[in-house]
Amino acid sequence: MKNKSLTGALLTKAPLNKIKKHKKEYSIDTIVIIGDSVAYGYGTKEGISRYLKTSFPGSRVINLGINGLTSDGLGAKLKSGSWDLQIASADLVLINIGGNDLLQGFRKLGTAGLVRNFKAIRVNYRKNLLEMYAKLRELNPEMLIVQNDLYNSMKKEHQYWGLTKLLYRRWNRAIGERGVIISKTDKMGKNPGIWLDGIHPNEEGYKLMHELLIDTLSSTGIVLAQHSNKK
């Protein structure tokens, strides 16, 4: 039987993306990263983990990213309970997921098929996200939940750039709910020098992703103990 509140959320716009501004101070001792190959740091030394360790000295960064993971796969991993201990200990969970949902749709259906089935794929993604957020809060109601939205790494000269721009804009509206912080990655798509390939960031790309994350946390009104103490 489906949860009525979950079904309702799927049929309406995503709730507010930004948490209400406050001045609560957080000490980040453990960071857990979950998601796909971008979460994992494919093709780089440590991905965003490398920069998080610098920004939060003394903190433990646990990277549970898995290459090729979709939101269905991430939901299944969370439900399995195999990550419960790591997530329960986290002060901050960083999520990067969704790109493979679209990529899988494109590979199976082609461009026209992906466009025709985009709404259904997006609804499934939204359902998975709501279940993930609920599971994370069940494990640890006090931690910060942060999710990267999807960037468009396609070059403007590409014939499908306009289409992907539109699809990504609609896709990103499925991300977040009250209390989930969204780190917007638009600036990454505008920088041609930060890509390892057509999808994954290189080291400079992860450096920028990290900077956007720190800026996002600061803009919400959250006070990070490790940063507020810096001169």
PEJOSUL-V483005 format. One record per pair of residues at least 24 apart in sequence whose C-alpha atoms are under 10 Angstrom apart, sorted by the first residue. I is the first residue (numbers start at 1). J is the second residue. Records with the same first field share a line. If there is no record, write none. Layout:
I: J / J
//
This chain:
6: 126 / 127 / 130 / 131
7: 123 / 127
9: 123 / 126 / 127 / 130 / 174 / 177
10: 122 / 123 / 124 / 125 / 126 / 127 / 130 / 174
11: 123 / 126
12: 174
13: 173 / 174 / 177
14: 126 / 130 / 172 / 173 / 174 / 175 / 176 / 177 / 178
15: 173 / 174 / 175 / 176 / 177 / 178 / 179 / 180
16: 173 / 175 / 176 / 177 / 178 / 179 / 180 / 181
17: 173 / 174 / 175 / 176 / 177 / 178 / 179 / 180 / 181 / 182 / 183
18: 176 / 177 / 178 / 179 / 180 / 181 / 182 / 183 / 216 / 219 / 220
19: 176 / 177 / 178 / 179 / 180 / 181 / 182 / 220 / 221 / 222
20: 178 / 179 / 181 / 220 / 221 / 222
21: 219 / 220 / 221 / 222
22: 220 / 221 / 222 / 223
23: 220 / 221 / 222 / 223 / 224
24: 221 / 222 / 223 / 224 / 225
25: 221 / 222 / 223 / 224 / 225 / 226 / 228
26: 91 / 92 / 142 / 143 / 144 / 222 / 223 / 224 / 225 / 226
27: 56 / 59 / 91 / 92 / 223 / 224 / 225 / 226 / 227
28: 56 / 57 / 58 / 59 / 60 / 61 / 90 / 91 / 92 / 143 / 144 / 224 / 225 / 226
29: 56 / 57 / 58 / 59 / 60 / 61 / 89 / 90 / 91 / 92 / 226
30: 56 / 58 / 59 / 60 / 61 / 62 / 86 / 87 / 88 / 89 / 90 / 91 / 92 / 93 / 143
31: 56 / 59 / 60 / 61 / 62 / 63 / 86 / 87 / 89 / 90 / 91 / 92 / 93 / 94 / 143 / 144
32: 60 / 61 / 62 / 63 / 64 / 65 / 83 / 86 / 87 / 88 / 89 / 90 / 91 / 92 / 93 / 94 / 95 / 145
33: 61 / 62 / 63 / 64 / 65 / 87 / 90 / 92 / 93 / 94 / 95 / 96 / 146 / 147
34: 62 / 63 / 64 / 65 / 66 / 69 / 74 / 77 / 78 / 83 / 87 / 93 / 94 / 95 / 96 / 97 / 147
35: 63 / 64 / 65 / 66 / 67 / 68 / 69 / 70 / 71 / 73 / 74 / 75 / 77 / 94 / 95 / 96 / 97 / 98 / 147
36: 64 / 65 / 66 / 67 / 68 / 69 / 70 / 71 / 73 / 74 / 95 / 96 / 97 / 98 / 99 / 100
37: 64 / 65 / 66 / 67 / 68 / 69 / 70 / 96 / 97 / 99 / 100 / 199 / 200
38: 65 / 66 / 67 / 68 / 69 / 95 / 96 / 97 / 99 / 199 / 200 / 201 / 206
39: 63 / 64 / 65 / 66 / 67 / 69 / 94 / 95 / 96 / 97 / 148 / 206
40: 64 / 65 / 66 / 67 / 68 / 96
41: 65 / 66 / 67 / 200 / 201 / 202 / 203 / 206
42: 66 / 67 / 196 / 200 / 201 / 202
43: 196 / 197 / 200 / 201 / 202 / 203
44: 196 / 200 / 201 / 202 / 203 / 204 / 206
45: 202 / 203
46: 203 / 206
47: 200 / 201 / 202 / 203 / 204 / 205 / 206 / 207 / 209 / 210
48: 201 / 203 / 204 / 205 / 206 / 207 / 208 / 209 / 210 / 211 / 213
49: 206 / 207 / 210
50: 203 / 206 / 207 / 210
51: 203 / 206 / 207 / 208 / 209 / 210 / 211
52: 207 / 210 / 211 / 213 / 214
55: 210 / 211 / 214 / 226 / 227
56: 224 / 225 / 226 / 227
57: 226
58: 226
59: 91 / 226
60: 90
61: 90 / 92 / 93
62: 86 / 87 / 90 / 93
63: 93 / 94
64: 95
65: 95 / 96 / 97
67: 100
68: 97 / 99 / 100 / 101 / 103 / 104
69: 96 / 97 / 98 / 99 / 100 / 101
70: 97 / 98 / 99 / 100 / 101 / 102 / 103 / 104 / 125 / 128
71: 96 / 97 / 98 / 99 / 100 / 101 / 124 / 125 / 126 / 127 / 128 / 129 / 132
72: 97 / 98 / 101 / 124 / 125 / 127 / 128 / 129
73: 97 / 101 / 128
74: 98 / 128 / 129 / 132
75: 125 / 127 / 128 / 129 / 130 / 131 / 132 / 133 / 135
76: 128 / 132
77: 132
78: 131 / 132 / 135 / 136
79: 131 / 132 / 135
81: 135 / 139
83: 139
84: 135 / 136 / 139 / 140
85: 139
86: 139
87: 135 / 136 / 137 / 139 / 140 / 143
88: 136 / 137 / 138 / 139 / 140 / 141 / 142 / 143
89: 139 / 140 / 143
90: 139 / 140 / 142 / 143 / 144 / 145
91: 140 / 141 / 142 / 143 / 144 / 145
92: 140 / 142 / 143 / 144 / 145 / 146
93: 136 / 143 / 144 / 145 / 146 / 147
94: 144 / 145 / 146 / 147 / 148 / 181 / 182 / 183 / 213
95: 132 / 145 / 146 / 147 / 148 / 149 / 182 / 183
96: 146 / 147 / 148 / 149 / 150
97: 125 / 129 / 147 / 148 / 149 / 150 / 175
98: 122 / 125 / 126 / 129 / 148 / 149 / 150 / 171 / 172 / 175
99: 149 / 150 / 151 / 152 / 168 / 171 / 199
101: 125
102: 167 / 168 / 171
111: 160 / 163
115: 163 / 164 / 167
118: 167 / 170 / 171
119: 170 / 171
121: 171
122: 170 / 171 / 172 / 173 / 174 / 175
123: 171 / 174
124: 174
125: 171 / 174 / 175
126: 171 / 172 / 173 / 174 / 175 / 176
127: 174
129: 174 / 175 / 176 / 177
130: 174 / 175 / 176 / 177
133: 176 / 177 / 179 / 180
144: 179 / 180 / 181 / 217 / 222
145: 176 / 179 / 180 / 181 / 182
146: 176 / 179 / 180 / 181 / 182 / 183 / 213 / 216 / 217
147: 175 / 176 / 180 / 181 / 182 / 183 / 184 / 213
148: 172 / 175 / 176 / 181 / 182 / 183 / 184 / 185 / 209 / 212 / 213
149: 173 / 174 / 175 / 176 / 182 / 183 / 184 / 185 / 186
150: 175 / 183 / 184 / 185 / 186 / 188 / 189
151: 184 / 185 / 186 / 187 / 188 / 189 / 190 / 199
152: 185 / 186 / 187 / 188 / 189 / 190 / 198 / 199
153: 186 / 188 / 189 / 190 / 191 / 192 / 194 / 195 / 197 / 198 / 199 / 200 / 201
154: 189 / 190 / 192 / 198 / 199
155: 189 / 190 / 191 / 192 / 198
156: 189 / 190 / 192
165: 189
181: 213 / 216 / 217 / 220
182: 213 / 216 / 217 / 220
183: 209 / 210 / 212 / 213 / 214 / 215 / 216 / 217
184: 209 / 212 / 213 / 215 / 216
185: 209 / 210 / 212 / 213
186: 212
187: 212
188: 212
//
